[in-house]
Amino acid sequence: MYVPLTSVPLPSEIEKLKSSLPEFEVSAYRFARRTKRSLKFVDVLGEELPPHLVATLPNAMDFVGDVAVIEIPPELEAYKQTVGEAVLKIHKRVRLVLAKSSAVEGVYRLREFETIAGVGRPETIHKEYGCMYHVDLAKVYFSPRLSREHDRVASQIKDGETVVDMFASVGPFSILIAKRHKNVQVHAVDVNPIAVSYLKKNIEANHVGKNIVPLSGDIRQVVEERLAGVADRVIMNLPEKAKEYMDTASKALKPEGGTMHYYEFTGMPKPLKTAKIRLVEAVKQTGRNVKRVSYVGLVRATAPYTFQVVVDAEIQ
Ligand SMILES: C[S@@+](CC[C@H](N)C(=O)[O-])C[C@H]1O[C@@H](n2cnc3c(N)ncnc32)[C@H](O)[C@@H]1O
């Protein structure tokens, strides 16, 4: 592995690198120029589309296992199959190309898709941070855009903790946490029974059955019946509604308190400040207090000027 340096290090810096990273060596290396560049939409479609439409081709798409998910702008509606075939040509490991045909909606947070190229069902196996997830994009929520957030939260877990993943879906927070931390107990809850059946399949596929309990049902009822006062940490990844579940999160935490990862969608201006204030007020209304906000960050942009924001807070 080569790690590029941004400038030629001073002798003192080389000494420092040698002592802190003894297995690395600092050297100058001239790499051969890459002649074969990967294909782009314009290479494949430049001749097939009218020139004014080439500029409207999407710049990005999501890959979930061997399924590509793309947003087709209205101008390209008549050419969507052509665009889908181009995706298959460019990305050899893609089997199926889906176009988004609705927003993420409903209690289960599902989106409608239209198949524009390829074969088979939208069921696939996605790999993320060494874990594998069976998912069916038509039946469960899954977004590869949350992978860094899964990793960020999983890396904060301490030995011996009990975690309640309140809106777990197929388990990307819960499974990564359980895989990395053997001495941790995770309760993973979702109201979508199909998501929970995939969660169970994923628990098995990742060999983490010892420290995750999958639970199907409304989190309010599940906490009431079996998870009140058990958690050192709660993960509230239902950004459009998390605030409404603050009382439940508060109830799930141990009486002495714990850590909350709170998510919401927030617009401009000042999305970070707004989310932080909303969290502090919502916690207060449950009869608890925020002792410290340890982190506020943008998880991803979800629409122009709208973001998914996370607030990590220690609750008393
Ligand atoms: C945004 S998705 C969660 C995604 C997942 N945590 C991840 O990181 O990929 C929200 C999930 O909450 C579930 N959900 C919605 N309302 C719920 C409730 N009242 N109780 C439990 N789960 C709920 C949905 O079925 C959906 O799977």
The ligand as a MOL file (V3000), in Angstrom:
LIG
                    3D

  0  0  0     0  0            999 V3000
M  V30 BEGIN CTAB
M  V30 COUNTS 27 29 0 0 0
M  V30 BEGIN ATOM
M  V30 1 C -34.4810 5.0060 7.9530 0
M  V30 2 S -34.9380 3.3360 8.1990 0 CHG=1
M  V30 3 C -33.6510 2.6840 9.2250 0
M  V30 4 C -32.4120 2.4080 8.5400 0
M  V30 5 C -31.3610 1.6610 9.2510 0
M  V30 6 N -31.2070 2.0270 10.6380 0
M  V30 7 C -30.0890 1.9130 8.4750 0
M  V30 8 O -29.1590 2.4880 9.0200 0
M  V30 9 O -30.0170 1.5400 7.2940 0 CHG=-1
M  V30 10 C -36.2050 3.4470 9.4030 0
M  V30 11 C -36.7820 2.1170 9.8210 0
M  V30 12 O -37.6580 2.3650 10.9240 0
M  V30 13 C -38.7290 1.4500 10.8550 0
M  V30 14 N -39.8150 2.0130 11.6860 0
M  V30 15 C -40.6490 3.0280 11.3990 0
M  V30 16 N -41.4800 3.2610 12.4240 0
M  V30 17 C -41.1470 2.3850 13.4160 0
M  V30 18 C -41.6360 2.1360 14.7180 0
M  V30 19 N -42.6510 2.8300 15.2290 0
M  V30 20 N -41.0640 1.1480 15.4520 0
M  V30 21 C -40.0230 0.4330 14.9370 0
M  V30 22 N -39.5390 0.6090 13.7000 0
M  V30 23 C -40.0730 1.5740 12.9410 0
M  V30 24 C -39.0100 1.3150 9.3670 0
M  V30 25 O -39.6790 0.1090 9.0740 0
M  V30 26 C -37.6030 1.3990 8.7560 0
M  V30 27 O -37.0860 0.1260 8.5240 0
M  V30 END ATOM
M  V30 BEGIN BOND
M  V30 1 1 1 2
M  V30 2 1 2 3
M  V30 3 1 2 10
M  V30 4 1 3 4
M  V30 5 1 4 5
M  V30 6 1 5 6
M  V30 7 1 5 7
M  V30 8 2 7 8
M  V30 9 1 7 9
M  V30 10 1 10 11
M  V30 11 1 11 12
M  V30 12 1 11 26
M  V30 13 1 12 13
M  V30 14 1 13 14
M  V30 15 1 13 24
M  V30 16 1 14 15
M  V30 17 1 14 23
M  V30 18 2 15 16
M  V30 19 1 16 17
M  V30 20 1 17 18
M  V30 21 2 17 23
M  V30 22 1 18 19
M  V30 23 2 18 20
M  V30 24 1 20 21
M  V30 25 2 21 22
M  V30 26 1 22 23
M  V30 27 1 24 25
M  V30 28 1 24 26
M  V30 29 1 26 27
M  V30 END BOND
M  V30 END CTAB
M  END
